[in-house]
Amino acid sequence: MIENYYQLFDTRLCIENDISGKNRNMAKTLDYIFASIVLSLVTFAWATFAFKNWIGALIFSCAFTAVAIFTVSYVQKKNAKPYSWERLELEFCLRGNEYAIKTLLRAIKNVDFDNSHNYILLENGIIIANFKFSPLGASDVASACNLAAKHEKNEIFLLAKGIDRKAYQIANLEKIKLNLIKTKQIFRFLAKRNALPDLEKTKTKFDFRALAETMLNRRNFKNYAFSGGILILVSFITPLKIYYIVFGTLTLLMALLTLTPLGNGSITSPKVFSQLEHELEDEYKRE
């Protein structure tokens, strides 16, 4: 029973990380969209000084933006790694600290370190791996400090997803220097030494619902409201009045949409509830 519970728990965590991965992909898509809008606005504003009419300036700004975005996208794809650092972090969380330490040691060839399943002893410090699906708390930092004190080390290099801000106080009380080594830094180190583990890259398809939930997140209200307000105010002092009013109105409408139930990430109802209702109705009829 307990084993089944842990399996279900691990499965839930995998699903949550997959969802967060999709949201990160949607956020990257939004970055490209908003970068295109900002770049086109800037180039359009400056192009009005070089062109006699706004149509020529608009065509130039669109063409310049398209070339710039294509170039950036091409360079990023050319320098792309087999997978992202988030994928490596997920693998460390799933397979444990011993796997993380062995991966790190494989990158350092012909070097014999005194290590255990979750730490590596250095001359003046200790490297400790403690990967979890959430940032480390005070108890985790206290355990790391006890391990460092046991081996008479006064500096810790903690490989982890993150550390709670209050947990740093534990290391200060123990007079131990605590350094957080994030997965992104480990990823760069392994990639530099061509020692990234062979992992299957997670494929995420474009999800319009995830994109909409990211755009309409309630936390984006202040950004939309500020940007829309600035655009509307600028429309009173610029000859391109219609241009700024249209974009300002659209931005303020987005701000209003974040205050609706759509801003809570409830665009569609999960199918599981309809299935649950159907099962309960069938069970009631059988009784």
C-alpha positions as CSV (number, residue, x, y, z in Angstrom):
1,M,0.0,0.0,0.0
2,I,2.8,2.4,1.0
3,E,4.7,1.6,-2.2
4,N,1.6,2.3,-4.3
5,Y,1.3,5.6,-2.5
6,Y,4.8,6.6,-3.3
7,Q,4.4,5.6,-7.0
8,L,1.3,7.8,-7.2
9,F,3.1,10.6,-5.5
10,D,6.0,10.4,-8.0
11,T,3.6,10.2,-10.9
12,R,1.9,13.4,-9.7
13,L,5.2,15.2,-9.4
14,C,6.2,14.1,-12.9
15,I,2.8,15.5,-14.2
16,E,3.3,18.8,-12.4
17,N,6.8,19.2,-13.8
18,D,5.5,18.4,-17.3
19,I,2.9,21.1,-16.9
20,S,5.4,23.6,-15.6
21,G,7.6,22.7,-18.6
22,K,4.8,23.4,-21.0
23,N,4.2,26.8,-19.2
24,R,7.9,27.6,-19.7
25,N,7.6,26.8,-23.4
26,M,4.6,29.0,-23.6
27,A,6.5,31.7,-21.8
28,K,9.3,31.5,-24.3
29,T,6.7,31.8,-27.1
30,L,5.3,34.9,-25.5
31,D,8.8,36.3,-25.2
32,Y,9.2,36.1,-28.9
33,I,5.8,37.6,-29.5
34,F,6.3,40.6,-27.2
35,A,9.9,41.1,-28.3
36,S,8.5,41.3,-31.9
37,I,5.9,43.9,-30.8
38,V,8.4,46.0,-28.9
39,L,11.0,45.9,-31.7
40,S,8.5,46.8,-34.4
41,L,7.2,49.7,-32.3
42,V,10.7,51.1,-31.8
43,T,11.8,50.7,-35.4
44,F,8.5,52.1,-36.6
45,A,8.9,55.2,-34.4
46,W,12.4,55.8,-35.8
47,A,11.5,54.9,-39.3
48,T,8.9,57.7,-39.5
49,F,11.9,60.1,-39.6
50,A,13.4,58.4,-42.7
51,F,10.2,57.8,-44.7
52,K,7.7,60.3,-46.0
53,N,4.6,58.3,-45.1
54,W,3.8,55.9,-42.3
55,I,3.1,53.0,-44.7
56,G,6.7,52.9,-45.8
57,A,7.8,53.1,-42.1
58,L,5.4,50.3,-41.2
59,I,6.7,48.0,-44.0
60,F,10.3,48.7,-43.0
61,S,9.7,48.0,-39.3
62,C,7.9,44.7,-40.0
63,A,10.7,43.5,-42.4
64,F,13.4,44.5,-39.9
65,T,11.6,42.8,-37.0
66,A,11.1,39.6,-39.1
67,V,14.8,39.5,-40.0
68,A,15.9,40.1,-36.4
69,I,13.6,37.5,-34.9
70,F,14.6,34.9,-37.5
71,T,18.3,35.6,-36.9
72,V,18.0,35.2,-33.2
73,S,16.0,32.0,-33.5
74,Y,18.5,30.6,-36.0
75,V,21.5,31.3,-33.7
76,Q,19.7,29.8,-30.7
77,K,18.8,26.6,-32.6
78,K,22.4,26.3,-33.9
79,N,23.8,26.6,-30.4
80,A,21.1,24.5,-28.8
81,K,22.0,21.6,-26.5
82,P,20.4,18.1,-26.7
83,Y,18.0,19.2,-24.0
84,S,17.4,21.9,-21.5
85,W,18.8,22.3,-18.0
86,E,15.3,21.8,-16.7
87,R,15.3,18.3,-18.2
88,L,18.6,17.5,-16.3
89,E,17.1,18.9,-13.1
90,L,14.1,16.7,-13.4
91,E,16.3,13.6,-14.0
92,F,18.3,14.5,-10.8
93,C,15.1,14.8,-8.8
94,L,13.7,11.5,-10.1
95,R,16.9,9.4,-9.9
96,G,18.4,10.8,-6.7
97,N,21.5,12.4,-5.4
98,E,23.8,9.4,-6.1
99,Y,23.0,9.7,-9.8
100,A,23.9,13.5,-9.7
101,I,27.2,12.8,-7.9
102,K,28.1,10.1,-10.4
103,T,27.2,12.3,-13.3
104,L,29.5,15.0,-11.9
105,L,32.4,12.6,-11.4
106,R,32.1,11.2,-14.9
107,A,32.8,14.7,-16.2
108,I,36.1,14.8,-14.3
109,K,38.3,12.1,-15.8
110,N,41.3,10.5,-14.0
111,V,40.6,12.3,-10.8
112,D,40.1,10.2,-7.6
113,F,37.9,12.1,-5.1
114,D,36.8,10.8,-1.7
115,N,33.1,10.7,-2.2
116,S,30.0,8.9,-1.0
117,H,26.5,8.5,-2.5
118,N,25.6,12.1,-2.0
119,Y,28.8,14.1,-1.4
120,I,32.3,14.8,-2.6
121,L,35.1,15.8,-0.2
122,L,37.4,18.6,-1.4
123,E,40.5,20.0,0.3
124,N,38.7,23.0,1.9
125,G,35.1,22.1,1.4
126,I,32.4,19.6,0.5
127,I,30.1,19.2,-2.4
128,I,26.7,17.9,-1.3
129,A,23.9,16.9,-3.7
130,N,20.3,17.3,-2.4
131,F,17.9,17.4,-5.3
132,K,14.2,17.7,-4.5
133,F,11.1,18.9,-6.4
134,S,11.0,22.0,-4.1
135,P,13.6,24.3,-2.6
136,L,15.5,23.0,0.5
137,G,14.3,24.0,3.9
138,A,16.0,24.6,7.2
139,S,16.2,20.9,8.1
140,D,18.0,20.1,4.8
141,V,20.5,22.8,5.4
142,A,21.0,21.7,9.0
143,S,21.7,18.1,7.8
144,A,24.3,19.5,5.3
145,C,26.0,21.6,8.0
146,N,26.2,18.5,10.3
147,L,27.7,16.5,7.4
148,A,30.3,19.3,6.8
149,A,31.1,19.5,10.5
150,K,31.6,15.8,10.7
151,H,34.3,16.0,8.0
152,E,35.7,19.2,9.5
153,K,34.8,21.3,6.5
154,N,33.7,25.0,6.8
155,E,32.4,25.5,3.3
156,I,29.5,23.8,1.5
157,F,28.8,23.7,-2.2
158,L,25.1,22.5,-2.2
159,L,23.8,21.1,-5.5
160,A,20.1,21.7,-5.3
161,K,17.1,23.2,-7.1
162,G,17.0,26.1,-4.6
163,I,17.2,27.0,-0.9
164,D,14.6,28.8,1.1
165,R,15.8,32.2,2.2
166,K,15.4,31.6,5.9
167,A,17.4,28.4,5.7
168,Y,20.6,30.4,5.1
169,Q,20.4,31.4,8.8
170,I,21.2,27.9,9.8
171,A,24.5,28.0,8.0
172,N,25.3,31.4,9.5
173,L,24.7,30.1,13.0
174,E,27.0,27.1,12.3
175,K,29.6,29.6,10.9
176,I,29.7,27.6,7.6
177,K,29.9,29.3,4.2
178,L,27.0,28.0,2.1
179,N,27.1,28.2,-1.7
180,L,24.1,27.2,-3.8
181,I,25.1,25.5,-7.1
182,K,22.0,25.5,-9.3
183,T,21.3,23.0,-12.0
184,K,21.9,25.6,-14.8
185,Q,25.5,25.9,-13.6
186,I,25.9,22.1,-13.5
187,F,24.4,21.9,-17.0
188,R,27.0,24.4,-18.4
189,F,29.8,22.5,-16.7
190,L,28.8,19.2,-18.1
191,A,28.1,20.6,-21.6
192,K,31.6,22.3,-21.6
193,R,33.2,18.9,-20.9
194,N,30.9,17.1,-23.3
195,A,29.6,15.0,-20.4
196,L,25.9,15.5,-20.5
197,P,24.1,12.3,-19.8
198,D,22.1,10.7,-22.6
199,L,18.6,11.7,-21.8
200,E,15.4,11.6,-23.9
201,K,14.3,15.1,-24.8
202,T,10.8,15.8,-23.7
203,K,8.7,16.9,-26.7
204,T,6.0,19.5,-26.0
205,K,3.5,20.4,-28.7
206,F,2.1,23.9,-29.0
207,D,-0.8,24.1,-26.5
208,F,-3.1,27.1,-27.1
209,R,-4.7,26.6,-23.7
210,A,-1.4,26.8,-21.9
211,L,-0.5,29.9,-24.0
212,A,-3.8,31.5,-23.1
213,E,-3.4,30.7,-19.4
214,T,0.1,32.2,-19.4
215,M,-1.1,35.4,-21.1
216,L,-4.2,35.8,-18.9
217,N,-2.5,35.0,-15.6
218,R,-3.7,37.4,-12.9
219,R,-0.2,38.3,-12.0
220,N,0.1,40.0,-15.5
221,F,-2.5,42.6,-14.6
222,K,-0.1,45.3,-13.4
223,N,2.1,44.8,-16.5
224,Y,-0.9,45.1,-18.9
225,A,-2.4,48.0,-17.0
226,F,0.8,50.0,-16.9
227,S,1.7,49.4,-20.6
228,G,-1.8,50.2,-21.7
229,G,-2.0,53.3,-19.6
230,I,1.3,54.6,-21.0
231,L,0.2,53.9,-24.6
232,I,-3.1,55.8,-24.1
233,L,-1.3,58.8,-22.5
234,V,1.2,58.9,-25.3
235,S,-1.6,59.0,-27.9
236,F,-2.4,62.6,-26.6
237,I,1.0,63.9,-27.6
238,T,1.9,62.0,-30.8
239,P,0.6,62.5,-34.3
240,L,0.1,58.7,-34.6
241,K,-2.9,58.9,-32.3
242,I,-4.9,55.9,-33.8
243,Y,-1.9,53.6,-33.6
244,Y,-1.3,54.2,-29.9
245,I,-5.0,54.2,-29.0
246,V,-5.5,50.8,-30.7
247,F,-2.6,49.1,-29.0
248,G,-3.3,50.8,-25.7
249,T,-7.0,49.6,-25.8
250,L,-6.0,46.0,-26.6
251,T,-3.5,46.0,-23.8
252,L,-6.0,47.3,-21.3
253,L,-8.6,44.8,-22.5
254,M,-6.0,42.1,-21.7
255,A,-5.6,43.6,-18.2
256,L,-9.4,43.4,-17.7
257,L,-9.5,39.7,-18.9
258,T,-6.9,38.8,-16.2
259,L,-9.4,39.9,-13.6
260,T,-12.1,37.5,-14.9
261,P,-12.2,33.8,-14.0
262,L,-9.9,33.2,-17.0
263,G,-7.1,34.7,-14.9
264,N,-7.3,31.8,-12.5
265,G,-6.3,29.3,-15.1
266,S,-9.8,27.9,-15.4
267,I,-10.3,28.2,-19.1
268,T,-11.7,24.7,-19.5
269,S,-13.1,22.2,-17.0
270,P,-11.0,19.0,-16.7
271,K,-12.6,15.9,-18.2
272,V,-12.0,14.0,-15.0
273,F,-15.0,15.7,-13.3
274,S,-17.4,14.8,-16.0
275,Q,-16.1,11.2,-15.9
276,L,-16.5,11.2,-12.1
277,E,-20.1,12.5,-12.3
278,H,-20.9,9.8,-14.9
279,E,-19.4,7.0,-12.7
280,L,-21.3,8.3,-9.7
281,E,-24.6,8.4,-11.6
282,D,-24.0,4.8,-12.9
283,E,-23.2,3.7,-9.3
284,Y,-26.4,5.3,-8.0
285,K,-28.5,3.7,-10.7
286,R,-27.1,0.2,-9.8
287,E,-27.9,0.7,-6.2
